Amino acid sequence: TPDLTPKEIIDNVTSLFKRLHVLVIGPGLSRDEMMLECAKGIILNAKEQHIPIIVDA
């Protein structure tokens, strides 16, 4: 929702990592500043937790 901060969104998504075997980032991220900040934070967290990442551009 628009009321969430990027940190809250990143925390919400990364809380699901324990259920994942891989993180898939798909097309359609746009160039929205908030979306890019969230995607960056999620990817960095996935890398820290050694979760494989697939990026479909």
CYANA upper distance limits for C-alpha pairs under 8 A (distance plus 0.5 A):
  4 LEU  CA      8 GLU  CA      6.46
  4 LEU  CA      9 ILE  CA      6.98
  5 THR  CA      9 ILE  CA      6.86
  6 PRO  CA     10 ILE  CA      6.56
  6 PRO  CA     34 MET  CA      6.94
  6 PRO  CA     35 MET  CA      8.49
  6 PRO  CA     37 GLU  CA      7.27
  6 PRO  CA     38 CYS  CA      5.94
  7 LYS  CA     11 ASP  CA      6.51
  7 LYS  CA     38 CYS  CA      7.95
  8 GLU  CA     12 ASN  CA      6.58
  9 ILE  CA     13 VAL  CA      6.73
  9 ILE  CA     38 CYS  CA      7.32
 10 ILE  CA     14 THR  CA      6.46
 10 ILE  CA     38 CYS  CA      6.33
 10 ILE  CA     39 ALA  CA      8.48
 10 ILE  CA     41 GLY  CA      6.73
 10 ILE  CA     42 ILE  CA      6.19
 11 ASP  CA     15 SER  CA      6.50
 12 ASN  CA     16 LEU  CA      7.69
 13 VAL  CA     17 PHE  CA      7.76
 13 VAL  CA     42 ILE  CA      7.69
 14 THR  CA     42 ILE  CA      7.07
 14 THR  CA     45 ASN  CA      7.52
 14 THR  CA     46 ALA  CA      8.13
 16 LEU  CA     20 LEU  CA      7.54
 17 PHE  CA     46 ALA  CA      8.15
 20 LEU  CA     51 ILE  CA      8.42
 21 HIS  CA     51 ILE  CA      7.21
 21 HIS  CA     52 PRO  CA      7.82
 22 VAL  CA     51 ILE  CA      6.20
 22 VAL  CA     52 PRO  CA      5.43
 22 VAL  CA     53 ILE  CA      6.35
 22 VAL  CA     54 ILE  CA      7.95
 23 LEU  CA     46 ALA  CA      7.91
 23 LEU  CA     51 ILE  CA      7.26
 23 LEU  CA     52 PRO  CA      6.71
 23 LEU  CA     53 ILE  CA      5.27
 23 LEU  CA     54 ILE  CA      6.73
 24 VAL  CA     53 ILE  CA      6.35
 24 VAL  CA     54 ILE  CA      5.23
 24 VAL  CA     55 VAL  CA      6.45
 24 VAL  CA     56 ASP  CA      8.02
 25 ILE  CA     53 ILE  CA      8.01
 25 ILE  CA     54 ILE  CA      6.67
 25 ILE  CA     55 VAL  CA      5.30
 25 ILE  CA     56 ASP  CA      6.64
 26 GLY  CA     55 VAL  CA      6.62
 26 GLY  CA     56 ASP  CA      5.34
 26 GLY  CA     57 ALA  CA      6.91
 27 PRO  CA     56 ASP  CA      6.41
 27 PRO  CA     57 ALA  CA      5.60
 29 LEU  CA     35 MET  CA      7.05
 29 LEU  CA     36 LEU  CA      7.72
 30 SER  CA     35 MET  CA      7.90
 30 SER  CA     36 LEU  CA      8.36
 31 ARG  CA     35 MET  CA      7.72
 31 ARG  CA     36 LEU  CA      7.08
 32 ASP  CA     36 LEU  CA      6.68
 33 GLU  CA     37 GLU  CA      6.64
 34 MET  CA     38 CYS  CA      6.65
 35 MET  CA     39 ALA  CA      6.58
 36 LEU  CA     40 LYS  CA      6.55
 37 GLU  CA     41 GLY  CA      6.71
 38 CYS  CA     42 ILE  CA      6.59
 39 ALA  CA     43 ILE  CA      6.56
 40 LYS  CA     44 LEU  CA      6.61
 41 GLY  CA     45 ASN  CA      6.65
 42 ILE  CA     46 ALA  CA      6.65
 43 ILE  CA     47 LYS  CA      6.70
 43 ILE  CA     53 ILE  CA      8.13
 44 LEU  CA     48 GLU  CA      6.75
 45 ASN  CA     49 GLN  CA      6.81
 46 ALA  CA     50 HIS  CA      6.62
 46 ALA  CA     51 ILE  CA      5.60
 46 ALA  CA     52 PRO  CA      7.91
 46 ALA  CA     53 ILE  CA      7.95
 47 LYS  CA     51 ILE  CA      6.41
 47 LYS  CA     52 PRO  CA      7.90
 47 LYS  CA     53 ILE  CA      8.38
